[in-house]
Amino acid sequence: MTIFSAITLTVMLVSQVGSFLVNSMIPIGSTVEWTTLVHLTHIRNMGGVFGMFQGRGWLFALFSVALIGGLIVYLLRSTSVKPYEYVCFGFIAGGGSSNILDRLIYGSVVDFINVQHIPYWHYIFNTADVMVHVGLWPMLYLSLFERDAQPTEDQAHNQER
């Protein structure tokens, strides 16, 4: 649980520093060309993923709090948590927590990473969103393709039934 907590707090801190810097240095609606591939465009997301459901950010904040709370309960109670799950869930919880903090501090999520030269791609996101994906995709891959040499305690218990 220590690694989960450390990753969660680190991701949350790094993401909040990014939001603070963008909020204090780039006016809303302005763009700074960092590289030809990545521009920093300060926008506010009052909705959810990909800007859907604008004006209902509070709903996403409540949903995120419930998910992160459930995740923590799972990690505390389960006897079969694998080490990679602590790591991956740390990235996911840290990113989710940072977006919740953005909503509390700024009234919306501060998005600013604007990737250029990708056909049909017009989404702007933040470091918290990246961290959620850093945790999500390895978790999905490992949970689908990892094969245990020995069953976990829960799996052994279920096989006895």
VOKE-748902 format. One record per atom (N, C-alpha, C): residue number from 1; atom name; x negated, y, z. Coordinates in steps of 0.2 Angstrom, whole numbers, plus 2048, in hexadecimal, padded with zeros to 3 digits. Example, Ala and Ser with C-alpha at 12.3 -4.5 7.8 and 13.67 -1.06 7.14 Angstrom:
# residues 2
+-----+----+-----+-----+-----+
|   k |  a |  px |  py |  pz |
+-----+----+-----+-----+-----+
|   1 |  N | 7BE | 7E4 | 827 |
|   1 | CA | 7C2 | 7EA | 827 |
|   1 |  C | 7BE | 7F0 | 827 |
|   2 |  N | 7C0 | 7F5 | 823 |
|   2 | CA | 7BC | 7FB | 824 |
|   2 |  C | 7C0 | 800 | 827 |
+-----+----+-----+-----+-----+
***
This chain:
# residues 161
+-----+----+-----+-----+-----+
|   k |  a |  px |  py |  pz |
+-----+----+-----+-----+-----+
|   1 |  N | 7FC | 7FA | 800 |
|   1 | CA | 800 | 800 | 800 |
|   1 |  C | 7FC | 806 | 800 |
|   2 |  N | 7F6 | 806 | 802 |
|   2 | CA | 7F1 | 80B | 803 |
|   2 |  C | 7EF | 80E | 7FC |
|   3 |  N | 7EE | 809 | 7F7 |
|   3 | CA | 7EC | 80B | 7F0 |
|   3 |  C | 7F2 | 80F | 7ED |
|   4 |  N | 7F8 | 80C | 7EE |
|   4 | CA | 7FE | 80F | 7EB |
|   4 |  C | 7FF | 816 | 7EE |
|   5 |  N | 7FE | 817 | 7F4 |
|   5 | CA | 7FF | 81E | 7F7 |
|   5 |  C | 7F9 | 823 | 7F5 |
|   6 |  N | 7F3 | 820 | 7F4 |
|   6 | CA | 7EE | 824 | 7F2 |
|   6 |  C | 7EF | 827 | 7EA |
|   7 |  N | 7F1 | 822 | 7E6 |
|   7 | CA | 7F2 | 824 | 7DF |
|   7 |  C | 7F8 | 828 | 7DF |
|   8 |  N | 7FE | 827 | 7E2 |
|   8 | CA | 804 | 82B | 7E2 |
|   8 |  C | 802 | 832 | 7E4 |
|   9 |  N | 7FE | 833 | 7E9 |
|   9 | CA | 7FC | 83A | 7EC |
|   9 |  C | 7F8 | 83D | 7E7 |
|  10 |  N | 7F3 | 83A | 7E4 |
|  10 | CA | 7EE | 83D | 7DF |
|  10 |  C | 7F2 | 83F | 7D9 |
|  11 |  N | 7F6 | 83B | 7D6 |
|  11 | CA | 7F9 | 83C | 7D0 |
|  11 |  C | 7FE | 842 | 7D1 |
|  12 |  N | 801 | 842 | 7D7 |
|  12 | CA | 806 | 848 | 7D9 |
|  12 |  C | 802 | 84E | 7D9 |
|  13 |  N | 7FC | 84E | 7DD |
|  13 | CA | 7F8 | 854 | 7DD |
|  13 |  C | 7F5 | 857 | 7D7 |
|  14 |  N | 7F3 | 852 | 7D3 |
|  14 | CA | 7F0 | 854 | 7CC |
|  14 |  C | 7F6 | 857 | 7C8 |
|  15 |  N | 7FB | 854 | 7C8 |
|  15 | CA | 801 | 856 | 7C4 |
|  15 |  C | 803 | 85D | 7C6 |
|  16 |  N | 804 | 85E | 7CD |
|  16 | CA | 806 | 865 | 7D0 |
|  16 |  C | 801 | 86A | 7CE |
|  17 |  N | 7FA | 868 | 7CE |
|  17 | CA | 7F5 | 86D | 7CC |
|  17 |  C | 7F6 | 870 | 7C5 |
|  18 |  N | 7F8 | 86B | 7C1 |
|  18 | CA | 7F9 | 86C | 7BA |
|  18 |  C | 7FF | 871 | 7B9 |
|  19 |  N | 805 | 86F | 7BC |
|  19 | CA | 80B | 874 | 7BC |
|  19 |  C | 809 | 87B | 7BF |
|  20 |  N | 805 | 87B | 7C4 |
|  20 | CA | 804 | 881 | 7C7 |
|  20 |  C | 800 | 886 | 7C2 |
|  21 |  N | 7FB | 883 | 7BF |
|  21 | CA | 7F6 | 886 | 7BB |
|  21 |  C | 7FA | 889 | 7B5 |
|  22 |  N | 7FE | 884 | 7B2 |
|  22 | CA | 802 | 886 | 7AC |
|  22 |  C | 807 | 88C | 7AE |
|  23 |  N | 80A | 88B | 7B3 |
|  23 | CA | 80F | 890 | 7B6 |
|  23 |  C | 80C | 897 | 7B7 |
|  24 |  N | 806 | 897 | 7BA |
|  24 | CA | 803 | 89D | 7BB |
|  24 |  C | 7FF | 8A0 | 7B6 |
|  25 |  N | 7FD | 89C | 7B0 |
|  25 | CA | 7F9 | 89F | 7AB |
|  25 |  C | 7FC | 8A0 | 7A4 |
|  26 |  N | 801 | 89C | 7A3 |
|  26 | CA | 804 | 89C | 79C |
|  26 |  C | 80C | 89E | 79D |
|  27 |  N | 80D | 8A4 | 79A |
|  27 | CA | 814 | 8A6 | 79B |
|  27 |  C | 819 | 8A1 | 798 |
|  28 |  N | 81F | 8A0 | 79B |
|  28 | CA | 824 | 89B | 798 |
|  28 |  C | 825 | 89D | 791 |
|  29 |  N | 825 | 898 | 78C |
|  29 | CA | 827 | 899 | 785 |
|  29 |  C | 820 | 89A | 781 |
|  30 |  N | 81B | 89B | 785 |
|  30 | CA | 814 | 89D | 781 |
|  30 |  C | 810 | 896 | 780 |
|  31 |  N | 80C | 896 | 77B |
|  31 | CA | 808 | 891 | 779 |
|  31 |  C | 801 | 893 | 779 |
|  32 |  N | 7FC | 88F | 77C |
|  32 | CA | 7F5 | 88F | 77B |
|  32 |  C | 7F2 | 889 | 778 |
|  33 |  N | 7EE | 88B | 772 |
|  33 | CA | 7EC | 885 | 76F |
|  33 |  C | 7E5 | 883 | 772 |
|  34 |  N | 7E6 | 87D | 775 |
|  34 | CA | 7E0 | 87A | 779 |
|  34 |  C | 7DC | 876 | 774 |
|  35 |  N | 7DE | 872 | 76F |
|  35 | CA | 7DB | 86F | 76A |
|  35 |  C | 7E0 | 86F | 764 |
|  36 |  N | 7DE | 86D | 75E |
|  36 | CA | 7E2 | 86D | 758 |
|  36 |  C | 7E7 | 868 | 75A |
|  37 |  N | 7E6 | 863 | 75E |
|  37 | CA | 7EB | 85D | 75F |
|  37 |  C | 7EF | 85F | 765 |
|  38 |  N | 7ED | 862 | 76A |
|  38 | CA | 7F1 | 864 | 770 |
|  38 |  C | 7F1 | 86B | 771 |
|  39 |  N | 7F8 | 86D | 772 |
|  39 | CA | 7F9 | 874 | 774 |
|  39 |  C | 7FC | 874 | 77A |
|  40 |  N | 7FB | 879 | 77E |
|  40 | CA | 7FE | 87A | 785 |
|  40 |  C | 804 | 87F | 784 |
|  41 |  N | 80A | 87C | 784 |
|  41 | CA | 810 | 880 | 783 |
|  41 |  C | 814 | 880 | 789 |
|  42 |  N | 815 | 886 | 78D |
|  42 | CA | 819 | 886 | 793 |
|  42 |  C | 820 | 886 | 792 |
|  43 |  N | 824 | 881 | 794 |
|  43 | CA | 82B | 881 | 793 |
|  43 |  C | 82E | 87E | 79A |
|  44 |  N | 834 | 87F | 79B |
|  44 | CA | 837 | 87C | 7A1 |
|  44 |  C | 83C | 877 | 79F |
|  45 |  N | 83C | 872 | 7A2 |
|  45 | CA | 841 | 86C | 7A1 |
|  45 |  C | 846 | 86C | 7A6 |
|  46 |  N | 84C | 86F | 7A5 |
|  46 | CA | 852 | 86F | 7AA |
|  46 |  C | 856 | 868 | 7AA |
|  47 |  N | 853 | 864 | 7A6 |
|  47 | CA | 857 | 85D | 7A5 |
|  47 |  C | 853 | 857 | 7A7 |
|  48 |  N | 853 | 852 | 7A3 |
|  48 | CA | 84F | 84C | 7A4 |
|  48 |  C | 84B | 84A | 79F |
|  49 |  N | 84A | 844 | 79E |
|  49 | CA | 845 | 841 | 799 |
|  49 |  C | 847 | 844 | 792 |
|  50 |  N | 841 | 846 | 78E |
|  50 | CA | 842 | 849 | 788 |
|  50 |  C | 847 | 84F | 787 |
|  51 |  N | 848 | 852 | 78D |
|  51 | CA | 84C | 858 | 78D |
|  51 |  C | 853 | 857 | 78D |
|  52 |  N | 855 | 851 | 78E |
|  52 | CA | 85D | 84F | 78E |
|  52 |  C | 860 | 852 | 794 |
|  53 |  N | 866 | 853 | 793 |
|  53 | CA | 86B | 855 | 799 |
|  53 |  C | 868 | 85B | 79C |
|  54 |  N | 867 | 860 | 798 |
|  54 | CA | 865 | 867 | 79B |
|  54 |  C | 86A | 869 | 7A0 |
|  55 |  N | 867 | 86C | 7A6 |
|  55 | CA | 86B | 86F | 7AB |
|  55 |  C | 86D | 86A | 7B0 |
|  56 |  N | 86B | 864 | 7AF |
|  56 | CA | 86D | 85E | 7B4 |
|  56 |  C | 866 | 85B | 7B7 |
|  57 |  N | 861 | 860 | 7B8 |
|  57 | CA | 85B | 85E | 7BB |
|  57 |  C | 85C | 85B | 7C2 |
|  58 |  N | 861 | 85D | 7C6 |
|  58 | CA | 862 | 85B | 7CD |
|  58 |  C | 864 | 854 | 7CD |
|  59 |  N | 867 | 851 | 7C7 |
|  59 | CA | 869 | 84A | 7C7 |
|  59 |  C | 863 | 846 | 7C6 |
|  60 |  N | 85E | 848 | 7C2 |
|  60 | CA | 858 | 844 | 7C1 |
|  60 |  C | 854 | 844 | 7C7 |
|  61 |  N | 854 | 84A | 7CB |
|  61 | CA | 850 | 84A | 7D1 |
|  61 |  C | 853 | 845 | 7D6 |
|  62 |  N | 85A | 845 | 7D7 |
|  62 | CA | 85D | 840 | 7DB |
|  62 |  C | 85B | 839 | 7D9 |
|  63 |  N | 85C | 838 | 7D3 |
|  63 | CA | 85B | 831 | 7D0 |
|  63 |  C | 853 | 82F | 7D1 |
|  64 |  N | 84F | 834 | 7D0 |
|  64 | CA | 848 | 832 | 7D1 |
|  64 |  C | 846 | 831 | 7D9 |
|  65 |  N | 849 | 835 | 7DD |
|  65 | CA | 848 | 834 | 7E4 |
|  65 |  C | 84B | 82C | 7E6 |
|  66 |  N | 850 | 82B | 7E3 |
|  66 | CA | 853 | 824 | 7E5 |
|  66 |  C | 84E | 81E | 7E2 |
|  67 |  N | 84C | 81F | 7DC |
|  67 | CA | 847 | 81A | 7D9 |
|  67 |  C | 841 | 81A | 7DD |
|  68 |  N | 83E | 81F | 7DF |
|  68 | CA | 838 | 81F | 7E2 |
|  68 |  C | 839 | 81C | 7E9 |
|  69 |  N | 83E | 81E | 7EC |
|  69 | CA | 840 | 81B | 7F3 |
|  69 |  C | 841 | 813 | 7F2 |
|  70 |  N | 844 | 811 | 7ED |
|  70 | CA | 845 | 80A | 7EC |
|  70 |  C | 83F | 806 | 7EB |
|  71 |  N | 83A | 80A | 7E7 |
|  71 | CA | 834 | 807 | 7E6 |
|  71 |  C | 830 | 806 | 7EC |
|  72 |  N | 830 | 80B | 7F0 |
|  72 | CA | 82C | 80B | 7F7 |
|  72 |  C | 82F | 805 | 7FB |
|  73 |  N | 835 | 804 | 7FB |
|  73 | CA | 838 | 7FF | 7FF |
|  73 |  C | 836 | 7F8 | 7FC |
|  74 |  N | 836 | 7F7 | 7F5 |
|  74 | CA | 834 | 7F1 | 7F2 |
|  74 |  C | 82C | 7F0 | 7F4 |
|  75 |  N | 828 | 7F5 | 7F4 |
|  75 | CA | 821 | 7F4 | 7F5 |
|  75 |  C | 820 | 7F2 | 7FD |
|  76 |  N | 824 | 7F5 | 801 |
|  76 | CA | 823 | 7F3 | 808 |
|  76 |  C | 826 | 7EC | 80A |
|  77 |  N | 82B | 7EA | 807 |
|  77 | CA | 82F | 7E4 | 809 |
|  77 |  C | 82D | 7DE | 805 |
|  78 |  N | 82B | 7DF | 7FF |
|  78 | CA | 829 | 7D9 | 7FB |
|  78 |  C | 823 | 7D5 | 7FD |
|  79 |  N | 823 | 7CF | 7FD |
|  79 | CA | 81D | 7CB | 7FE |
|  79 |  C | 819 | 7C9 | 7F8 |
|  80 |  N | 81B | 7CB | 7F2 |
|  80 | CA | 818 | 7C8 | 7EC |
|  80 |  C | 816 | 7CE | 7E8 |
|  81 |  N | 814 | 7D4 | 7EB |
|  81 | CA | 812 | 7DA | 7E7 |
|  81 |  C | 80A | 7D8 | 7E5 |
|  82 |  N | 809 | 7D9 | 7DE |
|  82 | CA | 803 | 7D8 | 7DB |
|  82 |  C | 7FF | 7DE | 7DC |
|  83 |  N | 7F8 | 7DE | 7DC |
|  83 | CA | 7F4 | 7E4 | 7DD |
|  83 |  C | 7F5 | 7E9 | 7D7 |
|  84 |  N | 7F6 | 7E6 | 7D1 |
|  84 | CA | 7F7 | 7EB | 7CC |
|  84 |  C | 7FE | 7EF | 7CC |
|  85 |  N | 803 | 7EC | 7D0 |
|  85 | CA | 809 | 7EF | 7D1 |
|  85 |  C | 808 | 7F6 | 7D5 |
|  86 |  N | 804 | 7F5 | 7DB |
|  86 | CA | 803 | 7FB | 7DF |
|  86 |  C | 800 | 800 | 7DB |
|  87 |  N | 7FB | 7FF | 7D6 |
|  87 | CA | 7F8 | 804 | 7D2 |
|  87 |  C | 7FD | 807 | 7CD |
|  88 |  N | 800 | 803 | 7C9 |
|  88 | CA | 805 | 805 | 7C5 |
|  88 |  C | 80B | 809 | 7C8 |
|  89 |  N | 80D | 807 | 7CD |
|  89 | CA | 813 | 80A | 7D1 |
|  89 |  C | 810 | 811 | 7D4 |
|  90 |  N | 80A | 811 | 7D5 |
|  90 | CA | 807 | 817 | 7D8 |
|  90 |  C | 807 | 81D | 7D3 |
|  91 |  N | 805 | 81B | 7CD |
|  91 | CA | 806 | 820 | 7C7 |
|  91 |  C | 80D | 822 | 7C6 |
|  92 |  N | 811 | 81D | 7C6 |
|  92 | CA | 819 | 81F | 7C4 |
|  92 |  C | 81B | 823 | 7CA |
|  93 |  N | 81A | 821 | 7D0 |
|  93 | CA | 81D | 825 | 7D6 |
|  93 |  C | 81A | 82C | 7D6 |
|  94 |  N | 813 | 82D | 7D5 |
|  94 | CA | 810 | 833 | 7D5 |
|  94 |  C | 813 | 838 | 7D0 |
|  95 |  N | 814 | 835 | 7C9 |
|  95 | CA | 817 | 839 | 7C4 |
|  95 |  C | 81E | 83B | 7C6 |
|  96 |  N | 822 | 837 | 7C8 |
|  96 | CA | 829 | 838 | 7CA |
|  96 |  C | 829 | 83D | 7CF |
|  97 |  N | 825 | 83C | 7D4 |
|  97 | CA | 825 | 841 | 7DA |
|  97 |  C | 823 | 848 | 7D8 |
|  98 |  N | 81E | 848 | 7D3 |
|  98 | CA | 81C | 84F | 7D1 |
|  98 |  C | 822 | 853 | 7CD |
|  99 |  N | 825 | 84F | 7C9 |
|  99 | CA | 82B | 852 | 7C6 |
|  99 |  C | 830 | 854 | 7CB |
| 100 |  N | 831 | 850 | 7D0 |
| 100 | CA | 836 | 852 | 7D5 |
| 100 |  C | 834 | 859 | 7D8 |
| 101 |  N | 82D | 859 | 7DA |
| 101 | CA | 82A | 85F | 7DD |
| 101 |  C | 82B | 865 | 7D8 |
| 102 |  N | 82A | 864 | 7D2 |
| 102 | CA | 82B | 86A | 7CD |
| 102 |  C | 832 | 86C | 7CD |
| 103 |  N | 837 | 868 | 7CE |
| 103 | CA | 83E | 86A | 7CE |
| 103 |  C | 83F | 86E | 7D5 |
| 104 |  N | 83C | 86C | 7DA |
| 104 | CA | 83D | 86F | 7E1 |
| 104 |  C | 839 | 876 | 7E1 |
| 105 |  N | 833 | 876 | 7DE |
| 105 | CA | 82F | 87C | 7DE |
| 105 |  C | 831 | 881 | 7D9 |
| 106 |  N | 832 | 87F | 7D3 |
| 106 | CA | 833 | 884 | 7CD |
| 106 |  C | 83A | 884 | 7CB |
| 107 |  N | 83E | 87F | 7CD |
| 107 | CA | 845 | 87F | 7CB |
| 107 |  C | 846 | 87B | 7C5 |
| 108 |  N | 841 | 878 | 7C2 |
| 108 | CA | 841 | 874 | 7BC |
| 108 |  C | 83A | 871 | 7BB |
| 109 |  N | 839 | 86C | 7B6 |
| 109 | CA | 833 | 869 | 7B5 |
| 109 |  C | 82F | 86D | 7B0 |
| 110 |  N | 829 | 86E | 7B2 |
| 110 | CA | 824 | 872 | 7AE |
| 110 |  C | 821 | 86E | 7A9 |
| 111 |  N | 823 | 86E | 7A3 |
| 111 | CA | 820 | 86A | 79D |
| 111 |  C | 81B | 86F | 799 |
| 112 |  N | 816 | 86C | 797 |
| 112 | CA | 811 | 870 | 793 |
| 112 |  C | 80C | 86C | 78E |
| 113 |  N | 80C | 866 | 78E |
| 113 | CA | 808 | 862 | 789 |
| 113 |  C | 80C | 861 | 783 |
| 114 |  N | 809 | 864 | 77E |
| 114 | CA | 80D | 865 | 777 |
| 114 |  C | 808 | 862 | 772 |
| 115 |  N | 809 | 85B | 770 |
| 115 | CA | 805 | 858 | 76C |
| 115 |  C | 807 | 85A | 764 |
| 116 |  N | 802 | 85B | 760 |
| 116 | CA | 803 | 85E | 759 |
| 116 |  C | 802 | 858 | 754 |
| 117 |  N | 804 | 859 | 74E |
| 117 | CA | 802 | 855 | 749 |
| 117 |  C | 805 | 84E | 749 |
| 118 |  N | 80B | 84D | 74D |
| 118 | CA | 80E | 846 | 74D |
| 118 |  C | 815 | 847 | 74A |
| 119 |  N | 816 | 844 | 744 |
| 119 | CA | 81C | 845 | 740 |
| 119 |  C | 822 | 843 | 745 |
| 120 |  N | 827 | 848 | 745 |
| 120 | CA | 82D | 847 | 748 |
| 120 |  C | 82D | 847 | 750 |
| 121 |  N | 827 | 849 | 753 |
| 121 | CA | 826 | 84A | 75A |
| 121 |  C | 826 | 851 | 75C |
| 122 |  N | 82B | 853 | 760 |
| 122 | CA | 82B | 85A | 762 |
| 122 |  C | 82C | 85A | 76A |
| 123 |  N | 82A | 855 | 76D |
| 123 | CA | 82B | 855 | 774 |
| 123 |  C | 825 | 859 | 778 |
| 124 |  N | 827 | 85C | 77D |
| 124 | CA | 821 | 85F | 782 |
| 124 |  C | 822 | 85C | 788 |
| 125 |  N | 81D | 85A | 78B |
| 125 | CA | 81D | 856 | 792 |
| 125 |  C | 818 | 859 | 796 |
| 126 |  N | 817 | 855 | 79C |
| 126 | CA | 812 | 858 | 7A1 |
| 126 |  C | 80E | 852 | 7A3 |
| 127 |  N | 809 | 853 | 7A8 |
| 127 | CA | 804 | 84E | 7AA |
| 127 |  C | 808 | 849 | 7AE |
| 128 |  N | 80D | 84B | 7B2 |
| 128 | CA | 811 | 846 | 7B6 |
| 128 |  C | 814 | 841 | 7B1 |
| 129 |  N | 817 | 843 | 7AB |
| 129 | CA | 81A | 83F | 7A7 |
| 129 |  C | 815 | 83A | 7A4 |
| 130 |  N | 80F | 83C | 7A3 |
| 130 | CA | 809 | 838 | 7A0 |
| 130 |  C | 808 | 833 | 7A6 |
| 131 |  N | 807 | 835 | 7AC |
| 131 | CA | 806 | 830 | 7B1 |
| 131 |  C | 80B | 82A | 7B2 |
| 132 |  N | 811 | 82C | 7B1 |
| 132 | CA | 817 | 827 | 7B1 |
| 132 |  C | 815 | 822 | 7AC |
| 133 |  N | 813 | 824 | 7A6 |
| 133 | CA | 812 | 81F | 7A1 |
| 133 |  C | 80B | 81B | 7A2 |
| 134 |  N | 807 | 81F | 7A5 |
| 134 | CA | 800 | 81B | 7A7 |
| 134 |  C | 802 | 815 | 7AC |
| 135 |  N | 807 | 816 | 7B0 |
| 135 | CA | 809 | 810 | 7B4 |
| 135 |  C | 80E | 80C | 7B1 |
| 136 |  N | 813 | 80E | 7AD |
| 136 | CA | 818 | 80A | 7AA |
| 136 |  C | 816 | 805 | 7A5 |
| 137 |  N | 812 | 807 | 7A0 |
| 137 | CA | 810 | 803 | 79B |
| 137 |  C | 80C | 7FD | 79D |
| 138 |  N | 806 | 7FE | 7A1 |
| 138 | CA | 803 | 7F8 | 7A3 |
| 138 |  C | 807 | 7F3 | 7A8 |
| 139 |  N | 80B | 7F6 | 7AC |
| 139 | CA | 810 | 7F3 | 7B0 |
| 139 |  C | 814 | 7EE | 7AC |
| 140 |  N | 817 | 7F1 | 7A6 |
| 140 | CA | 81B | 7ED | 7A2 |
| 140 |  C | 818 | 7E8 | 79F |
| 141 |  N | 812 | 7E9 | 79C |
| 141 | CA | 80E | 7E4 | 798 |
| 141 |  C | 80C | 7DF | 79D |
| 142 |  N | 809 | 7E0 | 7A3 |
| 142 | CA | 807 | 7DB | 7A8 |
| 142 |  C | 80D | 7D7 | 7AA |
| 143 |  N | 812 | 7DA | 7AC |
| 143 | CA | 818 | 7D6 | 7AE |
| 143 |  C | 81B | 7D1 | 7A9 |
| 144 |  N | 81A | 7D3 | 7A2 |
| 144 | CA | 81D | 7CF | 79D |
| 144 |  C | 818 | 7C9 | 79B |
| 145 |  N | 811 | 7CB | 79B |
| 145 | CA | 80C | 7C6 | 798 |
| 145 |  C | 808 | 7C3 | 79D |
| 146 |  N | 808 | 7C5 | 7A4 |
| 146 | CA | 803 | 7C2 | 7A9 |
| 146 |  C | 806 | 7BC | 7AB |
| 147 |  N | 802 | 7B7 | 7AB |
| 147 | CA | 804 | 7B0 | 7AD |
| 147 |  C | 800 | 7AF | 7B4 |
| 148 |  N | 804 | 7AD | 7B9 |
| 148 | CA | 801 | 7AB | 7BF |
| 148 |  C | 7FF | 7A4 | 7BF |
| 149 |  N | 7F9 | 7A4 | 7C2 |
| 149 | CA | 7F6 | 79D | 7C3 |
| 149 |  C | 7FA | 799 | 7C8 |
| 150 |  N | 7FB | 79D | 7CE |
| 150 | CA | 7FF | 79A | 7D3 |
| 150 |  C | 805 | 79F | 7D4 |
| 151 |  N | 80B | 79C | 7D6 |
| 151 | CA | 811 | 7A0 | 7D7 |
| 151 |  C | 810 | 7A4 | 7DE |
| 152 |  N | 813 | 7A9 | 7DE |
| 152 | CA | 814 | 7AE | 7E4 |
| 152 |  C | 818 | 7AA | 7E9 |
| 153 |  N | 818 | 7AD | 7EF |
| 153 | CA | 81C | 7AA | 7F4 |
| 153 |  C | 823 | 7AA | 7F3 |
| 154 |  N | 826 | 7AF | 7F0 |
| 154 | CA | 82D | 7B0 | 7EE |
| 154 |  C | 82E | 7AA | 7E8 |
| 155 |  N | 82A | 7AA | 7E3 |
| 155 | CA | 82B | 7A5 | 7DE |
| 155 |  C | 82B | 79E | 7E1 |
| 156 |  N | 826 | 79C | 7E5 |
| 156 | CA | 826 | 796 | 7E8 |
| 156 |  C | 82C | 794 | 7EC |
| 157 |  N | 82F | 799 | 7F0 |
| 157 | CA | 835 | 798 | 7F4 |
| 157 |  C | 83B | 797 | 7F0 |
| 158 |  N | 83B | 79B | 7EA |
| 158 | CA | 841 | 79A | 7E5 |
| 158 |  C | 841 | 793 | 7E2 |
| 159 |  N | 83A | 790 | 7E1 |
| 159 | CA | 83A | 78A | 7DE |
| 159 |  C | 83C | 784 | 7E2 |
| 160 |  N | 83B | 785 | 7E9 |
| 160 | CA | 83D | 780 | 7EE |
| 160 |  C | 845 | 77F | 7EE |
| 161 |  N | 849 | 784 | 7EC |
| 161 | CA | 850 | 784 | 7ED |
| 161 |  C | 853 | 77F | 7E8 |
+-----+----+-----+-----+-----+
***
